[in-house]
Amino acid sequence: MIRGSTELVAIVGSPIAQVKSPDNFNTWFTNNNRNLAMLPIDMQHASLEAFAGSLRGWRNLRGCVVTVPYKQALASQLDGLSERAAALGSVNVIRRDADGRLLGDNVDGAGFLGAARKHGFLAAGKRALVIGCGGVGSAIAYALGEAGASHVTLSDPSTERAAALCELLDNTFPNLEVATQYDSLEGFDLLVNASPVGMGDTGELPLPATLLETLQSSTLVADVVTSPEITPLLGQARQRGCAVQTGPEMAFAQLGHLGAFMGVTPLEI
């Protein structure tokens, strides 16, 4: 029940109907007897600047989760950014301080690694392949660098986008070896699809089926796509004996990171 005394958080994007955060947050708020609620907001791009302005004066709003396609656009509208959000040029969570200042962070990567830890994956010293160098892929690659991974290989249809992420990682993590070429999946401890390939009922794979034949059963295979939960990639990985991490697992693991930044949940949920 939302009352006049209820404090709010929001999630903004477009479209918004598919997001998992309202279910996850509102279930947690209810189960933990918190007088809080999350509102989904489907916002048109032309209104983003006015939306950011309204957040500053929205006194019963604690913060806002940001989803596609506004992670980059809203980063430029805020009063301050975390080091990683500034480096990535994107935010996926905003905190509204009591004085109305808006501060942004990007915890996509931290949430991803939180879910991976539940599968026994610790990034330090590991080798990873990240498919997709957009917002989520960049955040995951950056988090792998923060966590001490030894090698990250990047794959993206846009060579310009992959090159830009390579440069960022090279400049930020001098001990991280970054590559864009690979001809086998052998040797990777982690394979993550951070692209939209596999969404819906297309049956598409984010890499050639012949390459999947080189996948080792010891590799953790993850997908950020939330629907279907078991994507074609994860289905193939399971058949090869791999542990798999689903998009909804990542979404739930992010709850604590998002909520802690906004000040409405503990970090560990």
C-alpha positions in Angstrom: 0.0 0.0 0.0 1.4 3.4 -1.0 0.6 6.1 1.5 1.3 9.8 1.8 4.2 8.9 4.1 5.7 6.3 1.7 9.1 7.2 0.4 9.7 6.4 -3.3 12.3 5.2 -5.7 11.8 5.0 -9.4 13.2 3.3 -12.5 13.2 5.2 -15.7 13.7 4.0 -19.3 11.7 3.3 -22.5 10.2 0.9 -22.9 9.8 -0.1 -19.2 7.2 -2.9 -19.1 9.9 -5.6 -19.3 12.1 -4.5 -16.4 12.4 -6.7 -13.3 13.4 -4.1 -10.8 9.9 -3.0 -9.6 9.0 -6.7 -8.8 12.3 -7.2 -7.0 12.4 -4.0 -5.0 8.7 -4.0 -4.1 8.8 -7.6 -3.0 11.8 -6.9 -0.8 10.2 -3.7 0.7 7.1 -5.6 1.5 8.9 -8.6 3.0 11.0 -6.4 5.1 8.2 -4.0 6.3 9.7 -0.9 4.7 7.5 2.0 3.9 9.0 2.3 0.4 7.8 1.7 -3.1 9.4 1.6 -6.6 7.6 3.3 -9.5 8.3 2.4 -13.2 8.5 5.5 -15.4 8.4 5.3 -19.2 9.9 8.6 -20.2 10.3 10.1 -23.7 13.8 11.3 -24.6 12.8 14.9 -25.1 11.7 15.2 -21.5 14.9 13.9 -19.9 16.3 17.2 -19.0 13.0 18.4 -17.4 12.8 15.0 -15.6 16.3 15.4 -14.1 15.2 18.9 -12.9 12.1 17.5 -11.3 14.1 14.9 -9.4 16.0 17.6 -7.6 12.8 18.9 -6.1 11.0 15.6 -5.6 11.3 15.6 -1.8 9.9 12.1 -1.0 12.0 10.4 -3.8 15.2 8.7 -2.5 16.6 7.8 -5.9 16.1 6.5 -9.4 17.4 3.4 -11.3 18.2 4.1 -14.9 17.8 1.6 -17.7 18.1 1.6 -21.5 18.3 3.8 -23.4 19.0 6.6 -20.9 22.2 5.5 -19.0 24.5 7.8 -21.0 22.0 10.7 -21.5 21.2 11.1 -17.8 24.9 10.9 -16.8 25.4 14.4 -18.2 22.4 15.8 -16.3 23.7 15.0 -12.8 25.6 17.0 -10.2 28.2 14.4 -9.5 29.4 10.9 -10.7 31.3 8.1 -9.1 34.8 7.4 -10.6 33.5 4.4 -12.5 30.4 6.2 -13.8 32.5 9.1 -15.0 35.0 6.7 -16.7 32.1 4.8 -18.4 30.1 7.9 -19.2 26.9 6.2 -18.0 24.8 5.7 -14.9 22.3 3.1 -13.9 21.4 4.6 -10.5 20.9 8.1 -9.1 20.8 9.1 -5.5 18.9 12.3 -4.5 20.6 13.9 -1.5 18.6 15.9 1.1 19.8 19.1 -0.5 18.5 18.0 -3.9 21.9 17.2 -5.5 21.8 14.2 -7.8 24.7 11.8 -7.7 25.1 8.9 -10.1 26.9 5.5 -10.1 27.0 2.5 -12.4 26.7 -0.8 -10.6 25.9 -3.0 -13.6 29.3 -4.6 -13.4 29.3 -5.0 -9.6 25.8 -6.6 -9.8 27.0 -9.0 -12.5 30.0 -10.1 -10.4 27.8 -10.4 -7.3 25.7 -13.0 -9.2 28.9 -14.7 -10.6 30.3 -15.1 -7.0 27.2 -17.2 -6.2 28.4 -19.6 -8.9 31.9 -19.7 -7.4 33.5 -17.3 -9.9 36.1 -14.9 -8.5 37.5 -12.6 -11.1 41.0 -12.2 -9.7 43.5 -13.7 -12.1 40.8 -15.0 -14.5 40.4 -14.8 -18.2 37.1 -13.5 -19.6 35.4 -13.0 -23.0 32.8 -10.2 -23.1 30.5 -10.1 -26.1 29.0 -6.7 -26.6 30.8 -3.4 -25.7 27.8 -1.2 -25.1 26.7 0.1 -21.8 26.3 -3.2 -19.9 29.3 -4.9 -21.6 31.5 -1.9 -20.8 30.4 -1.9 -17.2 31.1 -5.6 -16.8 34.5 -5.4 -18.5 35.4 -2.4 -16.2 34.3 -4.4 -13.1 36.4 -7.3 -14.2 39.4 -4.9 -14.3 38.5 -3.5 -10.9 38.3 -7.1 -9.5 41.8 -8.0 -10.8 41.0 -10.2 -13.8 44.2 -11.0 -15.8 42.8 -11.0 -19.4 39.6 -9.6 -20.9 38.8 -10.2 -24.6 36.2 -8.0 -26.2 33.9 -8.7 -29.1 31.6 -6.2 -30.8 30.2 -5.7 -34.3 31.5 -2.1 -34.0 35.2 -2.0 -34.1 35.1 1.6 -33.0 33.2 0.8 -29.9 35.5 -2.1 -29.0 38.5 0.1 -29.6 37.2 2.8 -27.3 36.6 0.3 -24.5 40.0 -1.2 -25.1 41.6 2.2 -24.6 39.6 2.9 -21.5 40.6 -0.5 -19.9 44.3 -0.1 -21.0 44.5 3.4 -19.5 42.7 2.4 -16.2 44.1 -1.0 -15.5 47.7 -1.3 -16.5 48.0 -4.9 -15.3 45.0 -6.1 -17.3 45.7 -7.6 -20.7 43.0 -6.6 -23.2 42.4 -8.2 -26.6 39.9 -8.2 -29.4 40.9 -11.3 -31.4 40.1 -14.9 -30.5 39.6 -18.1 -32.5 38.7 -20.5 -29.7 36.8 -20.4 -26.4 39.4 -22.6 -24.7 41.1 -20.9 -21.8 38.3 -18.6 -20.9 37.0 -18.9 -17.3 34.1 -16.6 -18.1 32.0 -16.0 -21.3 29.4 -13.3 -21.0 26.9 -12.2 -23.6 26.3 -8.5 -22.9 24.5 -7.9 -26.2 20.8 -8.1 -26.9 21.4 -11.2 -29.2 19.1 -14.0 -28.0 16.3 -11.7 -26.7 12.8 -12.9 -27.4 12.2 -16.0 -29.6 14.7 -15.3 -32.3 16.9 -18.3 -31.4 20.0 -16.3 -32.3 23.4 -17.0 -30.9 25.9 -14.2 -30.1 28.8 -16.2 -31.7 29.0 -18.9 -34.3 27.8 -22.4 -33.3 31.1 -23.9 -34.6 33.0 -21.7 -32.1 30.8 -23.0 -29.2 32.2 -26.5 -30.0 35.4 -25.3 -28.3 33.6 -24.2 -25.1 35.0 -26.0 -22.0 32.7 -27.3 -19.3 34.8 -25.4 -16.7 33.7 -22.0 -18.2 31.0 -20.0 -16.5 28.6 -18.8 -19.2 26.5 -15.8 -18.5 23.9 -13.8 -20.4 22.4 -10.4 -19.5 19.3 -11.0 -21.6 16.3 -11.5 -19.2 13.7 -12.9 -21.5 13.9 -15.8 -22.3 15.7 -16.7 -19.0 17.5 -19.6 -20.7 18.7 -18.0 -23.9 20.0 -20.0 -26.9 23.6 -19.4 -25.6 22.8 -20.7 -22.1 21.0 -23.7 -23.5 24.0 -24.6 -25.6 26.3 -24.1 -22.6 24.2 -26.3 -20.4 24.5 -29.1 -23.0 28.2 -28.8 -22.8 28.2 -29.1 -19.0 28.8 -25.5 -18.2 27.5 -23.6 -15.2 25.2 -20.8 -16.5 24.2 -17.4 -15.1 20.9 -15.9 -16.3 19.9 -12.3 -16.8 17.3 -12.4 -14.0 20.1 -13.6 -11.6 22.1 -10.5 -12.5 19.0 -8.3 -12.1 18.3 -9.6 -8.6 22.0 -9.5 -7.6 22.0 -5.8 -8.5 19.2 -5.0 -6.1 21.5 -4.6 -3.1 24.0 -2.5 -5.0 21.3 -0.2 -6.4 19.4 0.0 -3.2 22.5 0.7 -1.1 23.5 3.6 -3.3 20.1 5.1 -2.9 20.1 4.4 0.8 17.0 2.1 0.8 18.5 -1.4 1.2 21.6 -3.0 2.7 24.3 -4.0 0.2 23.9 -7.7 0.8 20.3 -8.8 0.2 
